[in-house]
Amino acid sequence: MVKPISSTKRSKPSLAAPKADQETRERILDAAHAVFLRNGTANSRTQEIAAEAGVNKALVHYYFGTKAALADAIFARALGSLMPRIFGILADPARSIEEKVPAIVREQIDFQSARPYFAGYLVSELHAEPERITRLMARGGTVPLDVIRRQLREGARAGKFRRLGAEQFVANLMGLLIFPFAIRPALCELLALDAAGWRAFLEERRRILPDFFMAGLRP
């Protein structure tokens, strides 16, 4: 990692003002999100992120060191907003599987639509730096499977569902939801989707995926 840049003209953010430091850090993260949204991670530049945030480029380096570390911070912040919601749905004993599936579909499509660079970044970084991304994801903890496992087992005994492990349930559902975002450029080219067509495509998936997935669970 690049060492923090010091300057005689700009003093380091004061430890006596943690609130101001946190606000600056969040402003840089918000700016990076906006720039990544426009350009993708590969085509974004630290100077553009600094300009978007209204800060000196050296300050971006002070807080994050490198663009890769900044991307990691955005990744971690995004997961920190999504994973508790998904985990909460999965672990909720008051919701049936029939209620959980559409709730997860909505959460994932809303999340990925707001961060179209995210899935592609995740896949590319998993190939380039698998250990680093794995460590970032591990901060959210493991997927809570106990409730889903019990609900699937009870559903199978009642004849409602085919026998399916909780791990396969999660992997199948996440694959259906994340894969189109991960290959969006190729998918739009193959299916001749412009921006409006992509939005319509996502709205249709939001509508049809719960029934499609539940149909695969039934015996």
Residue frames relative to the residue before (quaternion, step in Angstrom):
aa qw qx qy qz dx dy dz
M 1.0000 0.0000 0.0000 0.0000 0.00 0.00 0.00
V 0.5106 -0.6297 0.4854 0.3273 3.60 -1.04 0.76
K 0.4656 -0.6800 0.4845 0.2935 3.58 -0.91 0.91
P 0.6103 -0.5590 0.4038 0.3899 3.60 -1.09 0.63
I 0.3936 -0.7267 0.5197 0.2167 3.55 -0.96 0.90
S 0.1492 -0.7735 0.6104 0.0824 3.56 -0.85 0.99
S 0.0814 -0.7956 0.6001 0.0161 3.56 -1.15 0.53
T 0.4651 -0.6710 0.4980 0.2922 3.56 -1.05 0.73
K 0.6622 0.5102 -0.3086 0.4539 3.56 1.18 -0.47
R 0.7805 0.2334 -0.1241 0.5665 3.58 1.14 -0.55
S 0.2889 -0.7631 0.5508 0.1758 3.57 -0.59 1.05
K 0.5909 -0.5662 0.4312 0.3798 3.55 -1.20 0.47
P 0.6020 -0.5460 0.4182 0.4057 3.59 -1.12 0.56
S 0.4801 -0.7103 0.4444 0.2598 3.54 -0.86 0.99
L 0.4651 -0.6631 0.5139 0.2826 3.52 -1.05 0.82
A 0.5968 0.5736 -0.3561 0.4336 3.56 1.24 -0.33
A 0.7414 0.3385 -0.2094 0.5402 3.58 1.24 -0.20
P 0.0194 -0.8502 0.5259 0.0101 3.63 0.62 1.05
K 0.6102 0.5553 -0.3639 0.4322 3.58 1.06 -0.66
A 0.6618 0.4931 -0.3052 0.4752 3.57 0.95 -0.90
D 0.6280 0.5340 -0.3321 0.4584 3.58 1.01 -0.79
Q 0.6748 0.4915 -0.2941 0.4654 3.57 0.91 -0.92
E 0.6374 0.5247 -0.3296 0.4580 3.59 1.00 -0.76
T 0.6452 0.5080 -0.3160 0.4753 3.58 1.01 -0.81
R 0.6470 0.5238 -0.3139 0.4566 3.55 0.93 -0.90
E 0.6777 0.4803 -0.2949 0.4723 3.59 0.92 -0.90
R 0.6194 0.5372 -0.3468 0.4556 3.60 1.06 -0.70
I 0.6445 0.4999 -0.3197 0.4822 3.59 1.02 -0.76
L 0.6451 0.5110 -0.3244 0.4664 3.60 0.97 -0.79
D 0.6415 0.5119 -0.3237 0.4709 3.59 0.98 -0.81
A 0.6530 0.5102 -0.3105 0.4657 3.57 1.01 -0.84
A 0.6464 0.5143 -0.3210 0.4633 3.59 0.95 -0.84
H 0.6129 0.5379 -0.3443 0.4654 3.58 1.02 -0.79
A 0.6716 0.4979 -0.3044 0.4564 3.61 0.87 -0.93
V 0.6788 0.4796 -0.2941 0.4719 3.60 0.93 -0.85
F 0.6378 0.5067 -0.3283 0.4783 3.59 0.97 -0.81
L 0.6124 0.5594 -0.3405 0.4429 3.57 1.07 -0.77
R 0.7010 0.4577 -0.2623 0.4799 3.57 0.99 -0.85
N 0.8396 0.2740 -0.0753 0.4630 3.55 0.78 -1.08
G 0.4257 -0.6260 0.5167 0.3999 3.57 1.14 -0.63
T 0.6357 -0.5639 0.3574 0.3875 3.57 -1.16 0.43
A 0.6693 0.5341 -0.3200 0.4054 3.59 0.88 -0.90
N 0.7599 0.3897 -0.2020 0.4795 3.59 0.98 -0.80
S 0.5401 0.6201 -0.4043 0.4005 3.59 1.25 0.11
R 0.2123 -0.7786 0.5824 0.0973 3.56 -1.11 0.74
T 0.5981 -0.5951 0.4046 0.3528 3.54 -1.09 0.77
Q 0.6306 0.5462 -0.3416 0.4327 3.60 0.99 -0.79
E 0.6514 0.5053 -0.3153 0.4701 3.58 1.01 -0.79
I 0.6331 0.5196 -0.3269 0.4715 3.57 1.04 -0.74
A 0.6414 0.5183 -0.3198 0.4665 3.58 0.98 -0.86
A 0.6594 0.5044 -0.3110 0.4627 3.59 0.93 -0.88
E 0.6366 0.5285 -0.3219 0.4602 3.58 1.01 -0.83
A 0.7096 0.4452 -0.2485 0.4863 3.57 1.05 -0.81
G 0.4030 -0.7222 0.4708 0.3073 3.58 1.22 -0.36
V 0.5852 0.5435 -0.3842 0.4631 3.58 1.10 0.71
N 0.6099 -0.5280 0.4417 0.3927 3.54 -1.36 0.21
K 0.5954 -0.5847 0.4165 0.3608 3.57 -1.09 0.73
A 0.6145 0.5649 -0.3482 0.4266 3.58 1.07 -0.73
L 0.6299 0.5379 -0.3390 0.4461 3.57 1.09 -0.64
V 0.5917 0.5421 -0.3603 0.4756 3.59 1.12 -0.63
H 0.6671 0.4870 -0.2960 0.4797 3.57 0.96 -0.88
Y 0.6149 0.5560 -0.3609 0.4272 3.59 1.02 -0.70
Y 0.7393 0.4243 -0.2345 0.4673 3.56 0.85 -0.97
F 0.8401 0.2243 -0.0713 0.4887 3.59 0.91 -0.85
G 0.4465 -0.7292 0.4319 0.2871 3.60 1.20 -0.24
T 0.8004 -0.1094 0.1212 0.5768 3.60 0.55 -1.13
K 0.6393 -0.5082 0.3969 0.4188 3.55 -1.29 0.25
A 0.6161 0.5469 -0.3496 0.4463 3.59 1.06 -0.71
A 0.6597 0.4902 -0.3087 0.4788 3.58 0.98 -0.81
L 0.6202 0.5275 -0.3353 0.4739 3.57 1.09 -0.68
A 0.6406 0.5075 -0.3209 0.4787 3.59 0.98 -0.81
D 0.6250 0.5324 -0.3336 0.4634 3.57 1.03 -0.76
A 0.6516 0.5197 -0.3166 0.4529 3.57 0.98 -0.85
I 0.6367 0.5036 -0.3242 0.4857 3.58 1.03 -0.73
F 0.6203 0.5466 -0.3187 0.4635 3.54 1.03 -0.87
A 0.6908 0.4782 -0.2791 0.4650 3.57 0.86 -1.01
R 0.6530 0.5059 -0.3224 0.4623 3.59 0.97 -0.80
A 0.6488 0.5166 -0.3219 0.4567 3.57 0.98 -0.84
L 0.6609 0.4908 -0.3098 0.4758 3.57 0.91 -0.88
G 0.6335 0.5485 -0.3299 0.4348 3.56 1.06 -0.73
S 0.6755 0.4566 -0.2980 0.4964 3.58 1.18 -0.44
L 0.7221 0.4586 -0.2502 0.4535 3.59 1.05 -0.75
M 0.6959 0.5329 -0.3092 0.3689 3.56 0.66 -1.09
P 0.6437 0.5042 -0.3628 0.4469 3.67 0.86 -0.69
R 0.6472 0.5119 -0.3318 0.4571 3.60 1.04 -0.70
I 0.6691 0.4837 -0.3024 0.4764 3.59 0.91 -0.90
F 0.6561 0.5077 -0.3084 0.4654 3.56 0.93 -0.91
G 0.6413 0.5374 -0.3228 0.4423 3.56 1.00 -0.80
I 0.6387 0.5101 -0.3214 0.4781 3.58 1.04 -0.77
L 0.6768 0.5071 -0.2985 0.4424 3.57 0.84 -0.98
A 0.7557 0.4146 -0.2066 0.4629 3.57 0.94 -0.91
D 0.5075 0.6665 -0.4189 0.3504 3.60 1.25 -0.05
P 0.2828 -0.7879 0.5175 0.1774 3.64 -0.41 1.11
A 0.6206 0.5666 -0.3433 0.4194 3.60 1.21 -0.38
R 0.6796 0.4438 -0.2912 0.5063 3.61 1.22 -0.28
S 0.3963 -0.6930 0.5514 0.2420 3.52 -0.98 0.87
I 0.6535 -0.4818 0.3914 0.4332 3.56 -1.27 0.20
E 0.6212 0.5480 -0.3368 0.4476 3.58 1.05 -0.74
E 0.6832 0.4422 -0.2804 0.5091 3.60 1.17 -0.49
K 0.6456 0.5498 -0.3248 0.4189 3.58 1.04 -0.73
V 0.6472 0.5550 -0.3394 0.3974 3.59 0.87 -0.89
P 0.7101 0.4189 -0.3063 0.4759 3.69 0.67 -0.83
A 0.6055 0.5504 -0.3657 0.4434 3.60 1.08 -0.60
I 0.6694 0.4794 -0.2978 0.4831 3.59 0.96 -0.83
V 0.6049 0.5480 -0.3523 0.4579 3.58 1.03 -0.76
R 0.6698 0.4932 -0.3063 0.4630 3.61 0.86 -0.91
E 0.6668 0.5123 -0.3120 0.4422 3.57 0.84 -0.96
Q 0.7040 0.4737 -0.2801 0.4490 3.59 0.79 -0.97
I 0.6797 0.4764 -0.3134 0.4613 3.61 0.83 -0.86
D 0.6316 0.5146 -0.3370 0.4720 3.60 0.98 -0.73
F 0.6686 0.5111 -0.2949 0.4526 3.57 0.91 -0.96
Q 0.7200 0.4455 -0.2610 0.4636 3.58 0.75 -1.03
S 0.6134 0.5504 -0.3518 0.4439 3.61 1.07 -0.66
A 0.6848 0.4734 -0.2753 0.4808 3.57 1.05 -0.76
R 0.7649 0.2336 -0.1241 0.5874 3.60 1.27 -0.39
P 0.0329 -0.8630 0.5034 0.0274 3.62 0.60 1.06
Y 0.6139 0.5429 -0.3497 0.4540 3.59 1.24 -0.31
F 0.5540 0.6973 -0.3649 0.2713 3.56 1.18 -0.64
A 0.7018 0.4760 -0.2901 0.4435 3.60 0.72 -1.01
G 0.6586 0.5001 -0.3116 0.4680 3.58 0.97 -0.82
Y 0.6272 0.5270 -0.3275 0.4707 3.56 1.05 -0.79
L 0.6398 0.5364 -0.3214 0.4467 3.56 0.94 -0.89
V 0.6895 0.4815 -0.2900 0.4569 3.59 0.81 -0.99
S 0.6801 0.4907 -0.3046 0.4515 3.60 0.86 -0.93
E 0.6884 0.4736 -0.2879 0.4678 3.58 0.96 -0.84
L 0.5890 0.5575 -0.3738 0.4502 3.58 1.11 -0.52
H 0.6629 0.4642 -0.2996 0.5053 3.58 1.15 -0.58
A 0.7236 0.4562 -0.2536 0.4516 3.58 0.92 -0.92
E 0.8096 0.0388 0.0397 0.5843 3.58 0.88 -0.99
P 0.0651 -0.8633 0.4976 0.0540 3.61 0.64 1.07
E 0.6584 0.5206 -0.3287 0.4329 3.59 0.94 -0.78
R 0.6521 0.5195 -0.3193 0.4505 3.58 0.98 -0.82
I 0.6872 0.4641 -0.2915 0.4769 3.59 0.85 -0.91
T 0.6166 0.5419 -0.3466 0.4540 3.57 1.05 -0.72
R 0.6414 0.5170 -0.3211 0.4671 3.58 1.01 -0.79
L 0.6412 0.5223 -0.3253 0.4585 3.58 0.99 -0.82
M 0.6839 0.4827 -0.2883 0.4649 3.56 0.90 -0.91
A 0.6281 0.5688 -0.3362 0.4111 3.58 1.07 -0.73
R 0.5433 0.6281 -0.4039 0.3836 3.58 1.18 -0.43
G 0.6628 0.5129 -0.3068 0.4511 3.59 1.14 -0.56
G 0.5141 -0.6434 0.4202 0.3810 3.57 1.26 -0.20
T 0.6079 -0.5572 0.4198 0.3791 3.55 -1.32 0.09
V 0.6036 -0.5673 0.4190 0.3719 3.54 -1.21 0.53
P 0.3684 -0.7273 0.5257 0.2428 3.64 -0.81 0.92
L 0.0831 -0.8566 0.5089 -0.0176 3.55 -0.34 1.26
D 0.4701 0.7249 -0.4348 0.2538 3.60 1.17 -0.37
V 0.6941 0.4704 -0.2891 0.4619 3.60 0.83 -0.96
I 0.6556 0.5034 -0.3092 0.4703 3.58 0.89 -0.92
R 0.6298 0.5398 -0.3297 0.4509 3.57 0.98 -0.85
R 0.6714 0.4865 -0.2934 0.4758 3.57 0.92 -0.90
Q 0.6721 0.5026 -0.3064 0.4492 3.60 0.90 -0.89
L 0.6440 0.5058 -0.3200 0.4764 3.58 1.02 -0.74
R 0.6513 0.5142 -0.3125 0.4624 3.56 0.96 -0.84
E 0.6727 0.4823 -0.2953 0.4772 3.59 0.91 -0.88
G 0.6462 0.5217 -0.3189 0.4567 3.57 1.02 -0.78
A 0.6433 0.5133 -0.3177 0.4710 3.56 1.04 -0.77
R 0.6494 0.5143 -0.3205 0.4595 3.60 0.97 -0.82
A 0.6954 0.4630 -0.2625 0.4828 3.56 1.09 -0.74
G 0.5160 -0.6596 0.4091 0.3624 3.58 1.25 -0.12
K 0.4694 0.6871 -0.4369 0.3415 3.61 1.24 0.18
F 0.8044 0.1752 -0.0504 0.5654 3.56 0.98 -0.92
R 0.4843 -0.5842 0.5442 0.3578 3.51 -1.28 0.34
R 0.5891 -0.5675 0.4201 0.3931 3.58 -1.16 0.39
L 0.1423 0.7774 -0.5902 0.1648 3.54 -0.71 1.16
G 0.4257 -0.7042 0.5071 0.2564 3.55 -0.90 0.90
A 0.6093 -0.5687 0.4084 0.3723 3.56 -1.16 0.57
E 0.6186 0.5540 -0.3463 0.4363 3.57 1.06 -0.71
Q 0.6655 0.4855 -0.2943 0.4845 3.58 1.01 -0.85
F 0.5850 0.5748 -0.3580 0.4464 3.57 1.08 -0.72
V 0.7076 0.4536 -0.2640 0.4731 3.58 0.78 -1.05
A 0.6738 0.5013 -0.3109 0.4450 3.60 0.85 -0.93
N 0.6570 0.5113 -0.3147 0.4560 3.61 0.94 -0.84
L 0.6870 0.4819 -0.2888 0.4608 3.56 0.87 -0.93
M 0.6776 0.4835 -0.3023 0.4644 3.60 0.89 -0.89
G 0.6195 0.5498 -0.3453 0.4413 3.58 1.04 -0.71
L 0.6589 0.5079 -0.3019 0.4656 3.57 0.94 -0.88
L 0.7228 0.4596 -0.2477 0.4527 3.56 1.02 -0.80
I 0.7638 0.4085 -0.2111 0.4530 3.59 0.86 -0.90
F 0.5902 0.6322 -0.3684 0.3408 3.59 1.00 -0.82
P 0.6661 0.4968 -0.3470 0.4348 3.68 0.75 -0.82
F 0.6537 0.4980 -0.3223 0.4699 3.61 1.03 -0.69
A 0.6420 0.5426 -0.3266 0.4321 3.59 1.02 -0.78
I 0.7766 0.2636 -0.1518 0.5517 3.62 1.07 -0.69
R 0.1635 0.8474 -0.4977 0.0864 3.60 1.17 0.46
P 0.6711 0.4897 -0.3526 0.4306 3.70 0.68 -0.84
A 0.6836 0.4723 -0.2929 0.4732 3.59 0.90 -0.89
L 0.6499 0.5261 -0.3184 0.4467 3.57 1.00 -0.84
C 0.6555 0.5031 -0.3160 0.4662 3.58 0.95 -0.84
E 0.6409 0.5114 -0.3240 0.4719 3.58 1.05 -0.72
L 0.6893 0.4930 -0.2866 0.4469 3.57 0.86 -0.96
L 0.7704 0.3517 -0.1748 0.5023 3.56 1.00 -0.85
A 0.4012 -0.7430 0.4473 0.2948 3.57 1.33 0.13
L 0.3312 0.7476 -0.4992 0.2867 3.56 0.87 1.03
D 0.2120 -0.7309 0.6314 0.1486 3.56 -0.85 0.97
A 0.7735 -0.3403 0.2238 0.4856 3.62 -1.26 -0.12
A 0.6784 0.4768 -0.2945 0.4751 3.58 0.91 -0.89
G 0.6439 0.5253 -0.3198 0.4552 3.56 1.03 -0.76
W 0.6243 0.5340 -0.3298 0.4652 3.58 1.08 -0.75
R 0.6510 0.5049 -0.3180 0.4692 3.58 0.94 -0.84
A 0.6557 0.4940 -0.3137 0.4770 3.59 0.96 -0.80
F 0.6083 0.5579 -0.3342 0.4550 3.57 1.08 -0.77
L 0.6803 0.4838 -0.2869 0.4700 3.58 0.93 -0.91
E 0.6406 0.5176 -0.3341 0.4583 3.58 0.97 -0.77
E 0.6379 0.5096 -0.3324 0.4722 3.58 1.03 -0.73
R 0.6489 0.5073 -0.3250 0.4647 3.59 0.98 -0.80
R 0.6066 0.5535 -0.3482 0.4520 3.55 1.01 -0.75
R 0.7016 0.4729 -0.2573 0.4668 3.57 1.04 -0.82
I 0.7938 0.3740 -0.1829 0.4433 3.59 0.79 -1.00
L 0.5802 0.6454 -0.3827 0.3169 3.61 1.04 -0.64
P 0.6285 0.5323 -0.3813 0.4198 3.66 0.84 -0.72
D 0.6929 0.4574 -0.2871 0.4778 3.60 0.84 -0.92
F 0.6234 0.5454 -0.3361 0.4483 3.58 1.02 -0.79
F 0.6905 0.4725 -0.2804 0.4705 3.57 0.88 -0.95
M 0.6627 0.4999 -0.3130 0.4614 3.59 0.91 -0.86
A 0.5977 0.5588 -0.3660 0.4433 3.62 1.04 -0.66
G 0.6673 0.5046 -0.2983 0.4595 3.58 1.06 -0.72
L 0.6299 0.5317 -0.3323 0.4585 3.57 1.22 -0.37
R 0.6415 0.5609 -0.3379 0.3996 3.55 1.09 -0.65
P 0.5272 -0.6577 0.4315 0.3213 3.61 -0.99 0.74
